Amino acid sequence: MYVGVAAMIAAQAGYYRSGSLAIYLLVVWLAFHTFVRLYEEPTLHRLFGEAYEIYCRTVPRWLVRLRQE
């Protein structure tokens, strides 16, 4: 969801060639990242413990991995 919103803002910034929208994108992305790191991840860790730690080790936070290693 976060990546989708950021992608839409990035697309609009590119389409309109808007520096203001690009700056807005950076602010929104920073807010998303801060929220995820400071609230969402600790909450999920507290709720799911070791299972969430395993999940974090195997799934990237923001972008998909194109190949398995």
LUMLUMFI-173579 format. One record per residue (C-alpha): residue number from 1; residue in three letters; chain; x, y, z. Coordinates in Angstrom, 3 decimals. Last residue first. Layout:
BEGIN
+-----+------+------+----------+----------+----------+
! pos ! code ! unit !       px !       py !       pz !
+-----+------+------+----------+----------+----------+
! NUM !  ALA !    A !        X !        Y !        Z !
...
+-----+------+------+----------+----------+----------+
END
This chain:
BEGIN
+-----+------+------+----------+----------+----------+
! pos ! code ! unit !       px !       py !       pz !
+-----+------+------+----------+----------+----------+
!  69 !  GLU !    A !   19.698 !  -16.390 !   -3.442 !
!  68 !  GLN !    A !   16.225 !  -15.895 !   -4.865 !
!  67 !  ARG !    A !   15.774 !  -13.502 !   -7.760 !
!  66 !  LEU !    A !   13.871 !  -10.289 !   -8.435 !
!  65 !  ARG !    A !   13.603 !   -9.335 !   -4.780 !
!  64 !  VAL !    A !   10.519 !   -7.257 !   -4.094 !
!  63 !  LEU !    A !   10.745 !   -3.700 !   -2.834 !
!  62 !  TRP !    A !    9.900 !   -2.149 !    0.536 !
!  61 !  ARG !    A !   10.763 !   -4.232 !    3.608 !
!  60 !  PRO !    A !   12.360 !   -7.294 !    2.019 !
!  59 !  VAL !    A !   10.924 !  -10.683 !    3.039 !
!  58 !  THR !    A !   13.092 !  -13.519 !    4.426 !
!  57 !  ARG !    A !   14.737 !  -11.953 !    7.465 !
!  56 !  CYS !    A !   11.645 !   -9.934 !    8.350 !
!  55 !  TYR !    A !    9.455 !  -13.068 !    8.216 !
!  54 !  ILE !    A !   11.833 !  -14.917 !   10.524 !
!  53 !  GLU !    A !   11.659 !  -12.019 !   12.999 !
!  52 !  TYR !    A !    7.856 !  -12.020 !   12.689 !
!  51 !  ALA !    A !    7.681 !  -15.708 !   13.612 !
!  50 !  GLU !    A !   10.004 !  -15.029 !   16.547 !
!  49 !  GLY !    A !    7.609 !  -12.585 !   18.191 !
!  48 !  PHE !    A !    4.135 !  -12.297 !   16.637 !
!  47 !  LEU !    A !    2.395 !   -9.523 !   18.590 !
!  46 !  ARG !    A !    5.465 !   -7.713 !   19.959 !
!  45 !  HIS !    A !    7.258 !   -7.942 !   16.629 !
!  44 !  LEU !    A !    4.143 !   -6.712 !   14.828 !
!  43 !  THR !    A !    3.952 !   -3.701 !   17.148 !
!  42 !  PRO !    A !    7.671 !   -2.986 !   16.817 !
!  41 !  GLU !    A !    7.353 !   -3.138 !   13.002 !
!  40 !  GLU !    A !    4.299 !   -0.867 !   12.771 !
!  39 !  TYR !    A !    5.305 !    1.878 !   15.168 !
!  38 !  LEU !    A !    8.840 !    3.242 !   14.807 !
!  37 !  ARG !    A !   10.034 !    1.587 !   11.598 !
!  36 !  VAL !    A !    6.744 !    1.609 !    9.692 !
!  35 !  PHE !    A !    5.800 !    5.122 !   10.790 !
!  34 !  THR !    A !    9.265 !    6.501 !    9.969 !
!  33 !  HIS !    A !    9.264 !    4.863 !    6.535 !
!  32 !  PHE !    A !    5.799 !    6.175 !    5.712 !
!  31 !  ALA !    A !    6.654 !    9.701 !    6.887 !
!  30 !  LEU !    A !    9.924 !    9.669 !    4.927 !
!  29 !  TRP !    A !    8.053 !    8.465 !    1.844 !
!  28 !  VAL !    A !    5.462 !   11.235 !    2.229 !
!  27 !  VAL !    A !    8.148 !   13.919 !    2.609 !
!  26 !  LEU !    A !   10.117 !   12.603 !   -0.371 !
!  25 !  LEU !    A !    6.973 !   12.393 !   -2.500 !
!  24 !  TYR !    A !    6.035 !   15.967 !   -1.541 !
!  23 !  ILE !    A !    9.472 !   17.079 !   -2.762 !
!  22 !  ALA !    A !    8.810 !   15.325 !   -6.068 !
!  21 !  LEU !    A !    5.333 !   16.871 !   -6.185 !
!  20 !  SER !    A !    6.832 !   20.325 !   -5.777 !
!  19 !  GLY !    A !    9.434 !   19.608 !   -8.435 !
!  18 !  SER !    A !    6.662 !   18.952 !  -10.903 !
!  17 !  ARG !    A !    7.315 !   17.502 !  -14.318 !
!  16 !  TYR !    A !    3.534 !   16.971 !  -14.624 !
!  15 !  TYR !    A !    3.895 !   13.359 !  -15.719 !
!  14 !  GLY !    A !    6.984 !   12.767 !  -13.611 !
!  13 !  ALA !    A !    5.541 !   14.193 !  -10.410 !
!  12 !  GLN !    A !    2.276 !   12.366 !  -11.093 !
!  11 !  ALA !    A !    4.099 !    9.078 !  -11.570 !
!  10 !  ALA !    A !    6.101 !    9.641 !   -8.389 !
!   9 !  ILE !    A !    2.889 !   10.376 !   -6.457 !
!   8 !  MET !    A !    1.341 !    7.177 !   -7.809 !
!   7 !  ALA !    A !    4.461 !    5.170 !   -6.993 !
!   6 !  ALA !    A !    4.484 !    6.531 !   -3.431 !
!   5 !  VAL !    A !    0.858 !    5.466 !   -2.951 !
!   4 !  GLY !    A !    1.609 !    2.002 !   -4.334 !
!   3 !  VAL !    A !    4.745 !    1.602 !   -2.208 !
!   2 !  TYR !    A !    2.780 !    2.407 !    0.933 !
!   1 !  MET !    A !    0.000 !    0.000 !    0.000 !
+-----+------+------+----------+----------+----------+
END
